[in-house]
Amino acid sequence: MDYRQPYCMTLRMNIDCNGCYQRIRRALLQMQELESHLIDKKHGRVIVCGVFSPQDVAIKIRKRTNRRVEILDVSEVSPPAPEGAPGHMP
């Protein structure tokens, strides 16, 4: 059984230079479970969204980039309601 659900997770990483940025970006693009990502170079933050297990993704990013990864925030994202479902506004 698969208990994974949609999450948005904020990570703190050390992004010193363009090489670091490119390495992190490549690692994120290779991960199929991520639907979207945002790399905030100025503040050293990486935000990833998708259906995944937060700890597994943090470990994967750590291994692929060889950088320290600190999880700052994990928030559950409710899946979009299907058409015609209660609570759906046309």
Residue pairs with C-beta under 8 A, 6 or more apart in sequence:
4 33
4 51
4 52
4 53
5 51
5 76
5 79
6 49
6 50
6 51
6 76
6 77
6 78
6 79
7 49
7 50
7 51
7 52
7 54
7 74
7 75
7 76
7 77
8 47
8 48
8 49
8 74
8 75
8 77
9 47
9 48
9 49
9 54
9 57
9 58
9 71
9 73
9 74
9 75
10 45
10 46
10 47
10 71
10 72
10 73
10 74
11 45
11 46
11 47
11 48
11 58
11 61
11 69
11 70
11 71
11 72
12 44
12 45
12 46
12 69
12 70
12 72
13 24
13 44
13 45
13 46
13 61
13 65
13 67
13 68
13 69
13 70
14 20
14 44
14 67
14 68
15 21
15 24
15 39
15 41
15 44
20 65
20 67
21 39
21 41
23 65
23 67
24 39
24 46
24 61
24 65
24 67
25 39
27 60
27 61
27 64
27 65
28 34
28 37
28 39
28 46
28 48
28 61
30 64
31 57
31 60
31 61
33 50
33 51
33 52
33 57
34 48
34 49
34 50
34 52
34 57
35 49
35 50
35 51
36 48
36 49
36 50
37 46
37 47
37 48
37 49
38 46
38 47
39 45
39 46
40 46
40 47
45 72
46 61
48 57
49 77
54 71
54 74
55 71
58 69
58 71
61 69
62 68
62 69
81 87
81 88
82 88
